[in-house]
Amino acid sequence: MKKYQVIITSEAERDIIDIYDYIAKKDTLQNAEYVLDNLESLILSLEEAPERGHYPPESSIQGIKEFKEVIFKPYRAIYEIIGSKVIVHLCVDGRRDIKTLLERRLIR
């Protein structure tokens, strides 16, 4: 089985830190750790099977098919596959305005 190199952009890293900080402040440190562990596991699992993700509906509507996403509800990790690399661009709460975030960060 082919292994991919998973690269998390600095923006996606910031997203993950923001999610952790938000949960730690608004809920509990234990829940923040739980979400962080699951997001990290989800993202790292992309090294083995990145094709399993699906196209984000917000980009599919515009006919853009280079990005995929995997979900740990309600969080979404949005990435693209380039050769043997998986580049994670966004890791956000799916209840946010994803269309605007995609336009700002990815669709230029």
N, C-alpha and C positions, 0 to 999 in steps of 0.2 A: 504494500500500500504506500502511495506517495505521501510524504510528509511536507507540509507547508511551513514556512517561517511566518509566525504571527508578529506583526508590528503594530503597536498601539501608538497612534499619533499623540503629540503633547496635548492637543485639544481633547481627545478622548480620555486621556489620563486625568485631565482637569475635570471632565464630566464625572468620572468615577469618584474622584475625591469629593466633588460637590454633592453627589448622591449620598456618600458615606456621612459627610458632615451634617447634611440635612436630617438624615434619619437619626443620627446620634443626638442631635439637638432636640428634635421634635418627638422622638420615640425613645428607644433605649440603645445603649452601646451594643448590647447583645444582638438586637435586630439589625443594626448597622453592620456588624461583623458577618451576620448570616447573609445579608444581601451582597456584601463585598465578596465573600467566599464563593457564592453562587455565580456572580457576574464574572469573576476571574476564571472559574472552572468552565463556564460557558465559552468565554473568549478563547481560552487556551485549547478547548476542544476543537477549535477551528483548524488546528494544525493537521488534524487527521481527516476531516470531512467538511470543508467549507462549502461545498456545493449543496449541502443539505438545507442551507438557508433559503429564504424566499425573497422575492423582490418586494421592497417596501411599497405599499399601495400608492403612497404619495408620489413616488418617482415613476411607477408603472403607468399612472394616468398620463404622465407627460411623455411616455414612450422611452424613458431612460431605463436601460437594463444592465448597467454596469455595477450597480450596488445591490447587495443582498443584506438580509438581516436575520438575526437569531434573537429569540425573546426569552427572558426570564421575567414573567409578568410582574409589574407593568413595564419593566425596563427593556429597552431595545438596543442592541449593538448593531450598528450599520457599518458595513465593510465592503471592500472590493477585492477581487482576486486578480493579481497581476503576475502571470507566470507562476512561480512557486512561492509567491508571497501573498499573505492575507493582510491587508492594511485596514485596521479598525479606525474609522474616522469619527464616529459618534457613539456615545453610550448615554442614553437619555431615558427619562420617564416618558413612556408612550402616551401619557395624557397631555403632554405639551404640544405645542404647535409644530409638529414635525415638518410640515411642508415648508415653513419659514426657515427652520433650522437647516434643512437640506439645501434650500436656495442660498442661504448665507455661507454655508461651509463647503458644499460640494458642487452645486450646479452653478457654475460661473460663466 
